[in-house]
Amino acid sequence: MSAIPNRDNTSPDQRTLWWSFNRLLECYLPERLYARSLIIVIAPMLLLQGLMGWIFIDRHYEQVTKSLLRTFVREVSLVMDTWEQSSHTEQDLARVLTLANDGLALGLTVERGAELPPPIVQPYLSYVHPKLVKYLAEGVGMPQWVDTVGHTGYVDVRLRTADGFVFRFLTDMDRAHASSRQIFLAWMLGGSIVLLTIAVIFLRNQIRPIVRLADAAQSFGMGRDVPDFRPSGAAEVQAAANAFIKMKRRIERHVEQRTAMLAGVSHDLRTILTRFKLELALLEQNSTVKALQDDVSEMQRMLEGYMAFVKGAESEITRPTDVVDLLGSISDDLSRSGQPVSLSTPRKLIVPLKADAFKRCVANLAQNSARFAGHVEITAVHDGSYLRVVVDDDGPGIPPESYSEVFKPFVRLDNARNQDSGGTGLGMAIARDIAQSHGGDITLSQSLLGGLRVEIRIPT
């Protein structure tokens, strides 16, 4: 038996029997709220119906059947006592038949000089047959033959007297046992189906607003707009939806203000750098001026990198994007700069993305690999739920213990892989920020080519 996984931070000393039971439920209960709600409704209903059925069948049905059987046996005993106490004449026989058939409706026929049929096997799981045999033995005390299944809807009882008469009682089964069990079970089953149908419809209507809220939150987390979302459902769900809308508006307002501020800062700094470039261009060219021009160009590249990192992909709108064309454009750009890249993609792949931001993300990763490797491969696949873009290279790679470090802004590793002269140390941080703005992430591992494998995974 496998151990129950520890999904929280409890220590072994804190794991009580109740904790183990809760963990067991988490392992085997459905993950969806709708399915769990149905179980909460159905399980008590089935338990209650089962309890009611057991009480009725084991108590009420048993008692009623016992009472009917005893009454039937008493009536049979009355007929047999009347015959035994008579003179056994034809008039006495006619009087007994009249009593049994007209008065008691027992369906009596009498055979002279007959024998009882061979004994039959007791029906499997029959409650009436053994009880009837027992009560006849106690109440009548004659040789008997009983059949409760040979004639549908009737009970066949035959008694043989000492003088060779066989009294056959072919009586309606309702006289011997309660036949309302099937009706009760049918009503119970029908009522359960009606109640379950109502519960399913009600739960579906209650769960739908929660699902819509979850979808809206997921879409917003992936950078997609949710303009048609409206609070609905129960008061608690509406309160959560209203809180989400307020949070969404605050985030959008914050992004708007940050974008406006960055646009202003970017414009002012670029104006100053342009003025520096113009002034340096008017000066007499020498080694000092050349060094200053290089410094200004480096400052401009650093400024663009910082602005790209801070700005991220918040201002771009998600739209259907042809990933094949996008990756082909990146491959062409690298090839033109003397860094050939092999590309493996489907013939067509349309995914909702922030196209410019996603292109910058993949380009950063591909350029980083091309800078330190002789061969780079870009692969794109779509498995139905996720878009996966993988960048492999045959470079020196990165030690596994340093995977988390490369995504930190301004951090450069000591090995040759990260010595990007003229860079800002923001390429990997910008790429992960863009991937996470799409609701995905970037993971690192060792490539089959011998270098680094960078995998972008975006939900679609």
Buried (B, 14 or more C-beta within 10 A) or exposed (E): EEEBEEEEEEEEEEBEEEBEEBBEEEEEEEEEBBEBBBEEBBEEBEEEBEEEBEEBBEEBBBEBBBEBBBEBBEBBBBBBEBBEEEEEEEEBBEBBBEBBBEEBEBBBEBEEEEEBEEEBEEBEEEBBBEBBBEBBEEBBEBEBBBBBBEEEEBBBBBBBBEEEBBBBBBBBBEBBBBBBBEEBBEEBEEEBEEBBEEBBEEBEEBBBBBBBBEEBBEBBEBBBEBEEBEBBBEEEBBEBBEEBBEEBEEEEEEBEEBBEEBEEBBEEBBEEBEEBBEEBEEEEEEEEBEEBBEEBEEBBEBBEBBBBBBBBBBBBEBEEBBBBEBBBEBBEBBEEEEBEBEBEBEEEBEBBBBBBBBBBBBBBBBBBBBBBBEBBBBBBEBEEEBBBBBBBBBBBBBEEEBEEBBBEBEBBBEEEBBEBEEBBBBBBBBBBBBBBBBBBBBBBBEBEBBBBBBBBBBBB
